[in-house]
Amino acid sequence: MTVEGFAEDLKRELCRRMEEQAIRSGKPRRRIEYRVLKRNNGVRHHGILVMEEEARIVPYIYIERYLEEYEGGRRLQDIAAEIEQTWGRQLEEGKEQKLDSSYEAVREKLVCRLVHYEKNKEWLEQVPYLPFLDLAVTFHVMLFQEERTSGSIPVRNSHLKNWEIDLKELCRLAMENTPRLFPQEIRRLEDLLEIEPVGIPMYLISNTSGVYGAAAILYPSVLSELAERLDASLYLLPSSIHEFIAVPFCEKYKPEELREVVQEINESQVPEEEYLSNEVYYYDREKGVVGKAED
């Protein structure tokens, strides 16, 4: 079954259930739509959203996993009932929230992230960003932050105009807020995976939430302190949008060989939406700068 066909069947079932609920409760019907959203790296997600006039938040439920469950034998009615419960809870929570998008309300919630430039080129035309090698630094307003999960909206060009600030000020605020809201976390990979040392010391650079932690390499002194601790310059391997792997510079580690490792991991283990880059970067301890590793 195609995801589009499943979405239409699910939408009809949800409309039927909500029509019955509206008749019983006397409340207006909620409007239900099927939409395809583009996420990081142009990855498309299929989902159902429900709109209610007084709600400030519009829940969007991804349906790919529900299609798998349906094809595995789960009843459509049971799936619709679960989604209806999720929507009801999110809509009630949304009514209680006041989304103030004024500059004063968001200035301490502005954060930055790292994404691949070429794969997000079309989207980047709509938002302020800073180019960084083959990547781009983008900016977001945090809506909520919980353990291992968070919600945000991207800062768009229109926001800067409304807030009457420029890209330089936006960057300054984000670089102050991001380390505060998402503190750095650097761990030896062997300790994290609970395995014996493999000979090459590797360090995972991320943040304490583990979400969009690749931006931690932009934090002041993260790379300089790690390089000082290891008494070496660093190779930086982009593991995903969530983390980098740092390897102390050694002449026996060839950039081309490291690139092959990064590319193989990206192709076999990293979801397309979480891909960051196939490049390998080099942090020069003496100059304090990051560039592409050259052979």
TIRO-298519 format. One record per residue (C-alpha): residue number from 1; chain; x, y, z. Coordinates in Angstrom, 1 decimal. Last residue first. Example, Ala and Ser with C-alpha at 12.3 -4.5 7.8 and 13.67 -1.06 7.14 Angstrom:
2
+-----+-------+--------+--------+--------+
!   n ! chain !      u !      v !      w !
+-----+-------+--------+--------+--------+
!   2 !     A !   13.7 !   -1.1 !    7.1 !
!   1 !     A !   12.3 !   -4.5 !    7.8 !
+-----+-------+--------+--------+--------+
//
This chain:
295
+-----+-------+--------+--------+--------+
!   n ! chain !      u !      v !      w !
+-----+-------+--------+--------+--------+
! 295 !     A !   45.9 !   15.2 !    1.7 !
! 294 !     A !   43.9 !   18.3 !    2.8 !
! 293 !     A !   41.6 !   18.3 !    5.8 !
! 292 !     A !   38.9 !   20.9 !    5.3 !
! 291 !     A !   39.3 !   23.9 !    7.7 !
! 290 !     A !   39.0 !   24.8 !   11.3 !
! 289 !     A !   41.0 !   27.6 !   13.0 !
! 288 !     A !   42.9 !   28.0 !   16.2 !
! 287 !     A !   46.2 !   28.9 !   14.5 !
! 286 !     A !   48.4 !   26.7 !   16.6 !
! 285 !     A !   45.9 !   23.9 !   17.2 !
! 284 !     A !   44.9 !   23.6 !   13.6 !
! 283 !     A !   41.5 !   21.9 !   13.6 !
! 282 !     A !   41.2 !   19.7 !   10.5 !
! 281 !     A !   37.9 !   18.7 !    8.9 !
! 280 !     A !   36.9 !   15.5 !    7.1 !
! 279 !     A !   34.1 !   15.7 !    4.5 !
! 278 !     A !   31.2 !   13.3 !    4.0 !
! 277 !     A !   28.8 !   15.8 !    5.6 !
! 276 !     A !   25.8 !   16.2 !    7.9 !
! 275 !     A !   23.4 !   13.4 !    7.5 !
! 274 !     A !   20.6 !   13.2 !   10.1 !
! 273 !     A !   17.7 !   13.3 !    7.6 !
! 272 !     A !   19.4 !   10.7 !    5.4 !
! 271 !     A !   19.5 !    8.3 !    8.4 !
! 270 !     A !   23.2 !    7.5 !    9.3 !
! 269 !     A !   24.3 !    3.8 !    9.5 !
! 268 !     A !   25.3 !    2.4 !    6.1 !
! 267 !     A !   25.8 !    5.4 !    3.8 !
! 266 !     A !   27.0 !    7.8 !    6.5 !
! 265 !     A !   29.3 !    5.2 !    8.0 !
! 264 !     A !   30.9 !    4.4 !    4.6 !
! 263 !     A !   31.3 !    8.1 !    3.8 !
! 262 !     A !   33.0 !    8.8 !    7.2 !
! 261 !     A !   35.4 !    5.8 !    6.8 !
! 260 !     A !   36.2 !    6.8 !    3.2 !
! 259 !     A !   36.9 !   10.3 !    4.4 !
! 258 !     A !   39.3 !    9.0 !    7.1 !
! 257 !     A !   41.3 !    7.2 !    4.4 !
! 256 !     A !   41.4 !   10.3 !    2.3 !
! 255 !     A !   42.5 !   12.4 !    5.3 !
! 254 !     A !   45.5 !   10.0 !    6.0 !
! 253 !     A !   46.0 !    8.9 !    9.6 !
! 252 !     A !   49.7 !    7.9 !    9.8 !
! 251 !     A !   50.7 !   11.5 !   10.2 !
! 250 !     A !   48.8 !   11.8 !   13.5 !
! 249 !     A !   46.3 !   14.4 !   14.5 !
! 248 !     A !   44.2 !   13.6 !   17.5 !
! 247 !     A !   40.8 !   12.2 !   16.5 !
! 246 !     A !   37.5 !   14.1 !   17.1 !
! 245 !     A !   34.1 !   12.5 !   16.3 !
! 244 !     A !   31.4 !   15.1 !   15.7 !
! 243 !     A !   27.8 !   14.9 !   16.9 !
! 242 !     A !   24.1 !   15.3 !   16.3 !
! 241 !     A !   23.9 !   16.5 !   12.7 !
! 240 !     A !   25.7 !   13.3 !   12.0 !
! 239 !     A !   29.1 !   11.6 !   12.5 !
! 238 !     A !   31.1 !   14.5 !   11.1 !
! 237 !     A !   34.8 !   13.6 !   11.5 !
! 236 !     A !   37.0 !   16.2 !   13.0 !
! 235 !     A !   40.8 !   15.7 !   12.8 !
! 234 !     A !   42.5 !   17.4 !   15.6 !
! 233 !     A !   45.7 !   19.3 !   16.5 !
! 232 !     A !   47.7 !   17.7 !   19.3 !
! 231 !     A !   48.5 !   17.9 !   23.0 !
! 230 !     A !   45.4 !   15.8 !   23.9 !
! 229 !     A !   44.3 !   18.2 !   26.6 !
! 228 !     A !   45.3 !   21.2 !   24.6 !
! 227 !     A !   43.4 !   19.9 !   21.6 !
! 226 !     A !   40.4 !   19.3 !   23.7 !
! 225 !     A !   40.6 !   22.8 !   25.2 !
! 224 !     A !   41.1 !   24.5 !   21.8 !
! 223 !     A !   38.2 !   22.5 !   20.3 !
! 222 !     A !   35.6 !   23.4 !   22.9 !
! 221 !     A !   37.1 !   26.9 !   23.5 !
! 220 !     A !   34.1 !   28.9 !   22.4 !
! 219 !     A !   31.3 !   26.8 !   21.1 !
! 218 !     A !   31.3 !   26.1 !   17.4 !
! 217 !     A !   32.3 !   22.5 !   17.8 !
! 216 !     A !   29.1 !   22.1 !   19.8 !
! 215 !     A !   27.1 !   22.6 !   16.6 !
! 214 !     A !   27.3 !   18.9 !   16.0 !
! 213 !     A !   25.0 !   18.4 !   19.0 !
! 212 !     A !   21.8 !   18.7 !   17.0 !
! 211 !     A !   20.2 !   16.5 !   19.7 !
! 210 !     A !   22.4 !   14.5 !   22.1 !
! 209 !     A !   20.7 !   16.4 !   25.0 !
! 208 !     A !   24.1 !   16.9 !   26.8 !
! 207 !     A !   25.7 !   18.4 !   23.8 !
! 206 !     A !   28.0 !   16.7 !   21.2 !
! 205 !     A !   31.7 !   16.0 !   20.7 !
! 204 !     A !   32.6 !   12.2 !   20.7 !
! 203 !     A !   36.3 !   11.6 !   21.3 !
! 202 !     A !   38.4 !    9.0 !   19.4 !
! 201 !     A !   41.7 !    7.5 !   20.5 !
! 200 !     A !   42.9 !    5.1 !   17.7 !
! 199 !     A !   44.2 !    1.9 !   19.2 !
! 198 !     A !   40.8 !    0.1 !   19.6 !
! 197 !     A !   40.3 !    0.7 !   23.3 !
! 196 !     A !   38.1 !   -2.0 !   24.8 !
! 195 !     A !   34.3 !   -1.4 !   24.5 !
! 194 !     A !   31.7 !    0.3 !   26.7 !
! 193 !     A !   30.3 !    2.2 !   23.7 !
! 192 !     A !   30.5 !    5.6 !   25.5 !
! 191 !     A !   33.8 !    4.7 !   27.2 !
! 190 !     A !   35.3 !    3.6 !   23.9 !
! 189 !     A !   34.1 !    6.8 !   22.3 !
! 188 !     A !   35.8 !    9.1 !   24.8 !
! 187 !     A !   33.3 !   11.6 !   25.9 !
! 186 !     A !   32.8 !   15.3 !   25.2 !
! 185 !     A !   29.5 !   17.0 !   26.2 !
! 184 !     A !   28.8 !   20.6 !   25.6 !
! 183 !     A !   25.9 !   22.4 !   27.3 !
! 182 !     A !   22.7 !   22.8 !   25.4 !
! 181 !     A !   20.7 !   25.7 !   26.8 !
! 180 !     A !   23.8 !   27.6 !   28.0 !
! 179 !     A !   26.0 !   26.6 !   25.1 !
! 178 !     A !   23.3 !   27.6 !   22.7 !
! 177 !     A !   22.4 !   30.9 !   24.3 !
! 176 !     A !   25.5 !   33.0 !   23.9 !
! 175 !     A !   26.3 !   31.7 !   20.4 !
! 174 !     A !   22.7 !   32.3 !   19.5 !
! 173 !     A !   22.8 !   35.9 !   20.8 !
! 172 !     A !   25.9 !   36.8 !   18.9 !
! 171 !     A !   24.7 !   35.1 !   15.7 !
! 170 !     A !   21.4 !   37.1 !   15.7 !
! 169 !     A !   23.3 !   40.3 !   16.4 !
! 168 !     A !   25.6 !   39.7 !   13.3 !
! 167 !     A !   22.6 !   38.6 !   11.2 !
! 166 !     A !   20.8 !   42.0 !   11.7 !
! 165 !     A !   18.2 !   43.1 !   14.2 !
! 164 !     A !   14.9 !   45.0 !   13.7 !
! 163 !     A !   12.8 !   42.2 !   15.3 !
! 162 !     A !   10.3 !   42.3 !   12.5 !
! 161 !     A !   13.0 !   42.4 !    9.8 !
! 160 !     A !   15.0 !   39.7 !   11.5 !
! 159 !     A !   11.8 !   37.6 !   11.7 !
! 158 !     A !   11.0 !   38.0 !    8.0 !
! 157 !     A !   14.3 !   36.3 !    7.1 !
! 156 !     A !   13.2 !   33.2 !    8.9 !
! 155 !     A !   14.3 !   31.8 !   12.3 !
! 154 !     A !   13.4 !   28.1 !   12.4 !
! 153 !     A !   10.9 !   26.8 !   14.9 !
! 152 !     A !   11.8 !   24.6 !   17.9 !
! 151 !     A !   10.8 !   21.6 !   19.9 !
! 150 !     A !   13.1 !   19.4 !   22.1 !
! 149 !     A !   13.8 !   15.8 !   22.9 !
! 148 !     A !   16.4 !   13.8 !   24.9 !
! 147 !     A !   15.1 !   15.1 !   28.3 !
! 146 !     A !   12.8 !   18.0 !   27.6 !
! 145 !     A !   13.3 !   21.4 !   25.9 !
! 144 !     A !   10.4 !   23.6 !   24.7 !
! 143 !     A !    9.8 !   26.2 !   22.1 !
! 142 !     A !   13.4 !   26.9 !   21.2 !
! 141 !     A !   13.8 !   29.6 !   18.5 !
! 140 !     A !   16.1 !   28.5 !   15.7 !
! 139 !     A !   19.2 !   29.7 !   13.7 !
! 138 !     A !   21.2 !   28.1 !   10.9 !
! 137 !     A !   24.9 !   27.6 !   10.6 !
! 136 !     A !   25.6 !   26.2 !    7.1 !
! 135 !     A !   28.0 !   23.5 !    6.0 !
! 134 !     A !   30.5 !   23.0 !    3.2 !
! 133 !     A !   33.0 !   25.3 !    5.0 !
! 132 !     A !   30.8 !   27.4 !    7.3 !
! 131 !     A !   28.3 !   29.6 !    5.6 !
! 130 !     A !   26.2 !   31.7 !    8.0 !
! 129 !     A !   22.4 !   31.6 !    7.9 !
! 128 !     A !   19.3 !   33.8 !    7.7 !
! 127 !     A !   16.3 !   31.9 !    6.4 !
! 126 !     A !   14.3 !   31.6 !    3.2 !
! 125 !     A !   17.1 !   31.0 !    0.7 !
! 124 !     A !   18.4 !   28.4 !    3.1 !
! 123 !     A !   15.5 !   26.2 !    2.2 !
! 122 !     A !   16.6 !   25.8 !   -1.4 !
! 121 !     A !   20.2 !   25.2 !   -0.4 !
! 120 !     A !   19.4 !   22.5 !    2.2 !
! 119 !     A !   21.3 !   19.6 !    0.6 !
! 118 !     A !   24.0 !   22.0 !   -0.7 !
! 117 !     A !   24.7 !   23.5 !    2.7 !
! 116 !     A !   24.8 !   20.6 !    5.1 !
! 115 !     A !   23.4 !   21.5 !    8.5 !
! 114 !     A !   24.8 !   22.9 !   11.7 !
! 113 !     A !   22.6 !   24.4 !   14.4 !
! 112 !     A !   22.2 !   27.7 !   16.3 !
! 111 !     A !   20.1 !   28.8 !   19.2 !
! 110 !     A !   17.7 !   31.7 !   20.0 !
! 109 !     A !   15.8 !   31.2 !   23.2 !
! 108 !     A !   17.1 !   34.2 !   25.1 !
! 107 !     A !   16.1 !   36.6 !   22.4 !
! 106 !     A !   12.6 !   35.0 !   22.0 !
! 105 !     A !   10.3 !   37.0 !   24.3 !
! 104 !     A !   12.1 !   40.3 !   23.9 !
! 103 !     A !   12.1 !   39.9 !   20.1 !
! 102 !     A !    8.4 !   39.3 !   19.9 !
! 101 !     A !    7.2 !   35.8 !   18.9 !
! 100 !     A !    5.0 !   35.2 !   21.8 !
!  99 !     A !    3.5 !   31.8 !   21.6 !
!  98 !     A !    1.1 !   31.6 !   24.6 !
!  97 !     A !    0.5 !   28.1 !   25.7 !
!  96 !     A !   -2.6 !   26.9 !   27.4 !
!  95 !     A !   -4.5 !   26.1 !   24.2 !
!  94 !     A !   -1.5 !   24.1 !   23.0 !
!  93 !     A !   -1.7 !   21.7 !   25.9 !
!  92 !     A !   -5.3 !   21.0 !   25.1 !
!  91 !     A !   -4.4 !   20.5 !   21.4 !
!  90 !     A !   -1.5 !   18.1 !   22.3 !
!  89 !     A !   -3.7 !   15.9 !   24.5 !
!  88 !     A !   -6.5 !   15.7 !   22.0 !
!  87 !     A !   -4.1 !   15.0 !   19.2 !
!  86 !     A !   -2.4 !   12.1 !   21.0 !
!  85 !     A !   -5.8 !   10.6 !   21.9 !
!  84 !     A !   -7.0 !   11.0 !   18.3 !
!  83 !     A !   -3.8 !    9.4 !   17.0 !
!  82 !     A !   -4.3 !    6.4 !   19.2 !
!  81 !     A !   -7.9 !    6.0 !   18.2 !
!  80 !     A !   -7.0 !    6.3 !   14.5 !
!  79 !     A !   -4.4 !    3.5 !   14.9 !
!  78 !     A !   -6.9 !    1.3 !   16.6 !
!  77 !     A !   -9.5 !    1.9 !   13.8 !
!  76 !     A !   -6.9 !    1.1 !   11.1 !
!  75 !     A !   -6.4 !   -2.3 !   12.7 !
!  74 !     A !   -2.8 !   -3.5 !   13.2 !
!  73 !     A !   -1.8 !   -6.4 !   10.9 !
!  72 !     A !    1.8 !   -5.7 !   10.0 !
!  71 !     A !    0.8 !   -3.6 !    7.0 !
!  70 !     A !   -1.0 !   -1.4 !    9.5 !
!  69 !     A !    2.0 !   -1.3 !   11.8 !
!  68 !     A !    4.2 !   -0.3 !    8.9 !
!  67 !     A !    1.7 !    2.4 !    7.8 !
!  66 !     A !    1.7 !    3.7 !   11.4 !
!  65 !     A !    5.5 !    4.1 !   11.3 !
!  64 !     A !    5.2 !    6.3 !    8.2 !
!  63 !     A !    2.3 !    8.4 !    9.7 !
!  62 !     A !    4.1 !   11.4 !   11.2 !
!  61 !     A !    1.6 !   13.3 !   13.4 !
!  60 !     A !    1.5 !   17.1 !   13.1 !
!  59 !     A !   -0.2 !   18.9 !   16.0 !
!  58 !     A !   -1.2 !   22.5 !   15.3 !
!  57 !     A !   -0.3 !   24.7 !   18.3 !
!  56 !     A !   -2.2 !   27.9 !   19.2 !
!  55 !     A !   -5.5 !   26.2 !   19.6 !
!  54 !     A !   -8.7 !   28.3 !   19.5 !
!  53 !     A !   -9.5 !   27.6 !   15.9 !
!  52 !     A !   -8.8 !   23.9 !   15.8 !
!  51 !     A !   -6.6 !   22.3 !   13.2 !
!  50 !     A !   -5.6 !   18.7 !   12.8 !
!  49 !     A !   -2.5 !   17.5 !   11.1 !
!  48 !     A !   -1.7 !   14.2 !    9.3 !
!  47 !     A !    1.7 !   13.3 !    8.2 !
!  46 !     A !    4.1 !   12.2 !    5.4 !
!  45 !     A !    7.8 !   13.2 !    5.8 !
!  44 !     A !   10.0 !   14.3 !    2.9 !
!  43 !     A !   13.8 !   14.6 !    3.4 !
!  42 !     A !   15.1 !   17.8 !    1.9 !
!  41 !     A !   18.4 !   17.6 !    3.8 !
!  40 !     A !   16.6 !   18.6 !    7.0 !
!  39 !     A !   12.8 !   18.4 !    6.8 !
!  38 !     A !   10.3 !   18.7 !    4.0 !
!  37 !     A !    6.7 !   18.2 !    4.9 !
!  36 !     A !    4.0 !   16.2 !    3.1 !
!  35 !     A !    0.5 !   17.0 !    4.2 !
!  34 !     A !   -2.8 !   15.3 !    5.0 !
!  33 !     A !   -5.4 !   17.6 !    6.5 !
!  32 !     A !   -8.0 !   17.4 !    9.3 !
!  31 !     A !  -10.3 !   20.3 !   10.3 !
!  30 !     A !  -11.8 !   19.9 !   13.8 !
!  29 !     A !  -15.5 !   19.8 !   13.9 !
!  28 !     A !  -17.3 !   22.4 !   16.1 !
!  27 !     A !  -18.4 !   21.3 !   19.6 !
!  26 !     A !  -21.9 !   19.8 !   20.3 !
!  25 !     A !  -20.3 !   17.0 !   22.4 !
!  24 !     A !  -22.0 !   14.0 !   20.9 !
!  23 !     A !  -22.3 !   15.4 !   17.3 !
!  22 !     A !  -18.7 !   16.6 !   17.4 !
!  21 !     A !  -17.5 !   13.2 !   18.6 !
!  20 !     A !  -19.3 !   11.4 !   15.8 !
!  19 !     A !  -17.8 !   13.8 !   13.3 !
!  18 !     A !  -14.4 !   13.3 !   15.0 !
!  17 !     A !  -14.6 !    9.5 !   14.5 !
!  16 !     A !  -15.7 !    9.8 !   10.8 !
!  15 !     A !  -13.0 !   12.4 !   10.1 !
!  14 !     A !  -10.3 !   10.2 !   11.7 !
!  13 !     A !  -11.5 !    7.2 !    9.5 !
!  12 !     A !  -11.4 !    9.3 !    6.4 !
!  11 !     A !   -8.0 !   10.7 !    7.2 !
!  10 !     A !   -6.6 !    7.2 !    7.8 !
!   9 !     A !   -7.9 !    5.9 !    4.4 !
!   8 !     A !   -6.4 !    9.0 !    2.7 !
!   7 !     A !   -3.1 !    8.6 !    4.5 !
!   6 !     A !   -2.9 !    4.9 !    3.6 !
!   5 !     A !   -3.4 !    5.7 !   -0.1 !
!   4 !     A !   -0.6 !    8.4 !    0.1 !
!   3 !     A !    1.7 !    6.0 !    2.0 !
!   2 !     A !    1.3 !    3.5 !   -0.8 !
!   1 !     A !    0.0 !    0.0 !    0.0 !
+-----+-------+--------+--------+--------+
//
